[in-house]
């Protein structure tokens, strides 16, 4: 079952995502106008030229109503929606 079909079936009022390794549910919820709260436990590692970190950070910030992080160090990964 796809996330689109699942969200249409369940009709959630909020989607909470508990990791930065799963991007698709957050993006699908955002496209369906379902609020997303992202709880990021991991430090997003840099890769060559920082592309992975930049892409993940951008997608998480785009799709989120709020981002929750575990530490001040994790907070540095995000711009303005974190606490």
Secondary structure, 3 states (H helix, E strand, C coil): CCHHHHHHHHCCCCEEECCCCCCHHHHHHHHCCCCEEEEECCCCCCCHHHHHHHHHHHHHHHHCCEEEECCHHHHCCCCCCEC
